[in-house]
């Protein structure tokens, strides 16, 4: 389990990041001239939440106090948190215990074979740390240099932020990279104290100015399906739809399949 001081500190960082995003106008407070800091003051958030400014300050400072469900609900409402952010707040406050740090579960041979069965569609399986556990040839061609490293596992987050070819392939690199970092932040918050997340985040911070700029924003996001525009040699920009499936017995392991809009997936006709 992560140490309590780590969790309390992370809670304070998260609350401050969200407090600084809310303007007085958004919560019905009058504008009172120039402010030294962005967003709401601690005293204003405390007033709107119905708690004392001193108690809220202690909470944001990471002191050893416990917030009730009612207080967390009030904070989530005033800070306009979405459902993913609200769940993150409750987990950091100790109302949903963060997962224990466990040894990574090896990918089963049966699961590892799935991307290679999808020969016409790029497919891979990633871990919660974005390590690429299995990858078919179509995915290797779609994401050049993803599996180039031989001294450690391929990692999709490292590829996006540290591999120059990613900025050429991902047409909308910045929103794609921001979304990936938000999902990594969410996963790291569920596994506080896991050294694998710490090592990956430290490496990304060291190698990417964007990560250094965006990480303090504390964006969070759940994994999801969606669309990407990818640049292909000889074809130009191609639109892809992608779908993510969590493995039933290992929900941190995710199968991702890409479908070229110009090559729709085909299915066998139903039996007659």
C-alpha positions as CSV (number, residue, x, y, z in Angstrom):
1,X,0.0,0.0,0.0
2,X,1.2,3.6,-0.6
3,X,2.3,5.5,2.4
4,X,-0.3,7.8,3.8
5,X,1.8,11.0,3.5
6,X,2.2,10.3,-0.2
7,X,-1.6,9.9,-0.7
8,X,-2.3,13.1,1.4
9,X,0.2,15.1,-0.6
10,X,-1.2,13.9,-3.9
11,X,-4.7,14.9,-2.7
12,X,-3.5,18.4,-1.8
13,X,-1.8,18.8,-5.2
14,X,-5.0,17.6,-7.0
15,X,-7.2,20.0,-5.1
16,X,-5.0,22.9,-5.7
17,X,-4.8,22.2,-9.4
18,X,-8.6,22.1,-9.7
19,X,-9.1,25.2,-7.4
20,X,-6.8,27.3,-9.7
21,X,-8.9,26.4,-12.7
22,X,-12.2,27.7,-11.4
23,X,-12.8,31.5,-11.8
24,X,-15.0,33.4,-9.3
25,X,-17.4,34.2,-12.0
26,X,-18.0,30.4,-12.7
27,X,-19.3,30.0,-9.1
28,X,-21.2,33.2,-8.8
29,X,-18.7,35.3,-6.9
30,X,-18.0,38.9,-7.8
31,X,-14.8,39.9,-9.4
32,X,-12.7,41.8,-6.9
33,X,-9.9,43.3,-8.9
34,X,-6.5,41.9,-9.7
35,X,-5.5,38.6,-8.1
36,X,-2.1,37.3,-7.2
37,X,-3.0,33.7,-8.0
38,X,-5.3,32.2,-10.6
39,X,-8.7,30.7,-9.8
40,X,-10.4,30.6,-6.4
41,X,-8.8,31.5,-3.2
42,X,-8.7,28.8,-0.5
43,X,-11.0,31.0,1.6
44,X,-13.5,31.3,-1.2
45,X,-13.6,27.5,-1.9
46,X,-14.0,26.8,1.8
47,X,-16.9,29.2,2.0
48,X,-18.7,27.7,-1.0
49,X,-18.1,24.2,0.4
50,X,-19.3,25.0,3.9
51,X,-16.1,24.2,5.7
52,X,-13.6,26.4,7.6
53,X,-10.8,28.0,5.6
54,X,-8.3,26.6,8.1
55,X,-9.5,23.1,7.8
56,X,-9.5,23.2,4.0
57,X,-6.0,24.7,4.1
58,X,-4.8,21.7,6.2
59,X,-6.4,19.4,3.7
60,X,-4.6,21.0,0.7
61,X,-1.4,21.0,2.7
62,X,-1.6,17.2,3.1
63,X,-2.0,17.2,6.8
64,X,-3.3,14.2,8.6
65,X,-7.1,14.9,8.5
66,X,-9.9,12.9,6.9
67,X,-12.7,14.4,4.8
68,X,-16.2,13.0,4.9
69,X,-18.2,11.8,1.9
70,X,-20.3,15.0,2.3
71,X,-17.3,17.3,2.2
72,X,-15.8,15.5,-0.8
73,X,-19.2,15.7,-2.7
74,X,-19.3,19.4,-2.0
75,X,-15.7,19.9,-3.2
76,X,-16.4,17.9,-6.3
77,X,-19.5,20.0,-7.0
78,X,-17.9,23.4,-6.5
79,X,-14.8,22.4,-8.5
80,X,-17.0,21.1,-11.3
81,X,-15.3,17.7,-11.4
82,X,-16.5,15.2,-13.9
83,X,-17.1,11.6,-12.9
84,X,-13.6,10.4,-13.5
85,X,-12.1,13.4,-11.5
86,X,-14.6,12.8,-8.8
87,X,-13.6,9.1,-8.5
88,X,-10.0,10.2,-8.4
89,X,-10.7,12.6,-5.6
90,X,-12.4,10.0,-3.5
91,X,-9.6,7.5,-4.1
92,X,-7.0,10.0,-3.0
93,X,-9.0,10.9,0.1
94,X,-9.0,7.2,1.1
95,X,-12.6,6.4,0.4
96,X,-11.7,3.9,-2.3
97,X,-8.4,2.2,-1.4
98,X,-5.7,2.5,-4.0
99,X,-4.6,-0.8,-5.5
100,X,-1.7,-2.6,-3.8
101,X,1.6,-2.5,-5.7
102,X,1.9,-5.9,-7.2
103,X,4.3,-7.7,-9.5
104,X,3.2,-7.3,-13.2
105,X,1.1,-10.2,-14.3
106,X,2.7,-11.9,-17.4
107,X,0.5,-11.8,-20.5
108,X,-0.9,-15.2,-21.2
109,X,0.2,-17.0,-24.4
110,X,-3.5,-17.1,-25.5
111,X,-3.9,-13.4,-25.1
112,X,-0.6,-12.6,-26.7
113,X,-1.6,-14.5,-29.8
114,X,-4.7,-12.3,-30.4
115,X,-3.0,-9.3,-32.1
116,X,-1.3,-11.7,-34.5
117,X,-4.6,-13.2,-35.5
118,X,-5.8,-9.8,-36.7
119,X,-3.4,-9.7,-39.6
120,X,-5.3,-7.0,-41.6
121,X,-5.7,-4.6,-38.7
122,X,-3.0,-3.0,-36.5
123,X,-3.4,-4.4,-33.0
124,X,-1.4,-4.5,-29.8
125,X,-1.8,-5.2,-26.1
126,X,-0.5,-2.7,-23.5
127,X,-0.1,-2.9,-19.8
128,X,-1.2,-0.3,-17.3
129,X,2.2,1.3,-17.6
130,X,1.9,1.4,-21.4
131,X,4.4,-1.3,-22.0
132,X,3.6,-3.1,-25.3
133,X,3.1,-6.7,-24.4
134,X,2.1,-8.0,-27.8
135,X,2.1,-6.3,-31.2
136,X,1.3,-7.5,-34.7
137,X,3.2,-6.5,-37.9
138,X,0.5,-4.1,-39.0
139,X,0.9,-2.1,-35.8
140,X,4.7,-2.0,-36.1
141,X,4.3,-0.6,-39.6
142,X,1.7,1.9,-38.4
143,X,3.8,3.1,-35.5
144,X,7.5,3.0,-36.7
145,X,10.2,2.7,-34.1
146,X,7.7,1.6,-31.4
147,X,9.4,-1.7,-31.0
148,X,12.9,-0.6,-32.0
149,X,14.4,-0.8,-28.5
150,X,16.0,-4.2,-27.7
151,X,17.2,-3.6,-24.1
152,X,13.8,-3.0,-22.6
153,X,10.1,-3.4,-23.4
154,X,8.5,-1.2,-26.0
155,X,6.4,1.5,-24.3
156,X,3.7,3.6,-26.0
157,X,4.1,6.6,-23.7
158,X,7.9,6.7,-24.3
159,X,7.2,6.5,-28.1
160,X,4.8,9.4,-28.1
161,X,6.9,11.8,-26.1
162,X,10.5,10.7,-26.7
163,X,10.5,9.2,-30.2
164,X,10.8,11.9,-33.0
165,X,8.8,9.7,-35.5
166,X,5.7,10.0,-33.3
167,X,5.3,13.7,-34.1
168,X,5.4,12.8,-37.8
169,X,2.9,9.9,-37.5
170,X,0.4,11.5,-35.1
171,X,-1.1,14.3,-37.2
172,X,-2.8,15.8,-34.0
173,X,0.2,15.1,-31.8
174,X,-0.5,17.6,-29.1
175,X,-4.1,16.6,-28.2
176,X,-3.1,13.0,-28.6
177,X,-0.1,13.4,-26.2
178,X,-2.1,15.4,-23.7
179,X,-4.8,12.7,-23.6
180,X,-2.3,10.0,-23.1
181,X,-0.6,11.9,-20.3
182,X,-4.0,12.4,-18.6
183,X,-4.7,8.7,-18.8
184,X,-1.2,7.9,-17.4
185,X,-1.9,10.4,-14.5
186,X,-5.1,8.6,-13.8
187,X,-3.5,5.2,-13.7
188,X,-0.6,6.5,-11.6
189,X,-3.1,7.9,-9.1
190,X,-4.7,4.5,-8.7
191,X,-1.3,2.9,-8.0
192,X,0.4,5.4,-5.7
193,X,3.8,4.2,-4.6
194,X,4.2,1.8,-7.6
195,X,7.9,2.4,-8.7
196,X,7.1,1.4,-12.3
197,X,5.0,4.5,-12.7
198,X,7.5,6.6,-10.9
199,X,10.3,5.5,-13.2
200,X,8.3,6.0,-16.3
201,X,7.1,9.5,-15.2
202,X,10.6,10.6,-14.2
203,X,11.9,9.5,-17.6
204,X,9.2,11.3,-19.5
205,X,9.8,14.5,-17.4
206,X,13.5,14.3,-18.0
207,X,13.1,13.9,-21.8
208,X,10.1,15.9,-22.7
209,X,9.5,19.6,-22.1
210,X,5.8,19.1,-22.8
211,X,5.5,16.6,-20.0
212,X,7.2,19.0,-17.6
213,X,4.7,21.7,-18.6
214,X,1.6,19.5,-18.6
215,X,2.1,17.2,-15.7
216,X,1.4,19.9,-13.0
217,X,-1.9,20.6,-14.7
218,X,-3.1,17.3,-13.2
219,X,-5.4,16.4,-16.2
220,X,-7.0,12.9,-15.7
221,X,-8.9,10.8,-18.2
222,X,-10.2,7.2,-18.5
223,X,-9.0,4.9,-21.3
224,X,-11.4,4.9,-24.2
225,X,-12.0,4.2,-27.8
226,X,-11.9,7.0,-30.4
227,X,-10.4,8.1,-33.7
228,X,-6.9,9.1,-34.8
229,X,-5.4,10.8,-37.9
230,X,-2.2,9.0,-38.8
231,X,0.3,9.8,-41.5
232,X,1.3,6.8,-43.7
233,X,4.2,6.7,-46.1
234,X,2.8,6.8,-49.6
235,X,-0.8,7.3,-48.5
236,X,-0.7,10.7,-46.7
237,X,-3.1,11.2,-43.8
238,X,-5.4,8.3,-43.0
239,X,-8.3,8.3,-40.5
240,X,-8.5,5.4,-38.1
241,X,-11.1,4.3,-35.6
242,X,-9.7,2.4,-32.7
243,X,-11.3,0.3,-30.0
244,X,-9.9,-0.7,-26.6
245,X,-10.9,-3.9,-24.8
246,X,-9.8,-4.7,-21.2
247,X,-8.8,-8.3,-20.7
248,X,-11.3,-10.0,-18.5
249,X,-8.9,-11.4,-15.9
250,X,-6.3,-8.6,-16.1
251,X,-8.2,-5.2,-16.5
252,X,-4.9,-3.3,-16.6
253,X,-4.0,-5.1,-19.8
254,X,-5.7,-3.6,-22.8
255,X,-6.2,-4.8,-26.4
256,X,-6.3,-1.9,-28.9
257,X,-7.4,-2.5,-32.5
258,X,-7.2,0.1,-35.3
259,X,-9.5,0.1,-38.3
260,X,-8.8,2.1,-41.4
261,X,-11.9,4.0,-42.4
262,X,-11.2,3.1,-46.1
263,X,-10.9,-0.6,-45.2
264,X,-13.9,-1.4,-43.0
265,X,-13.8,-4.5,-40.9
266,X,-15.6,-7.4,-42.5
267,X,-17.5,-10.1,-40.7
268,X,-18.7,-13.5,-41.8
269,X,-22.4,-13.7,-42.7
270,X,-24.6,-15.2,-40.0
271,X,-25.5,-18.9,-40.5
272,X,-28.8,-19.5,-42.3
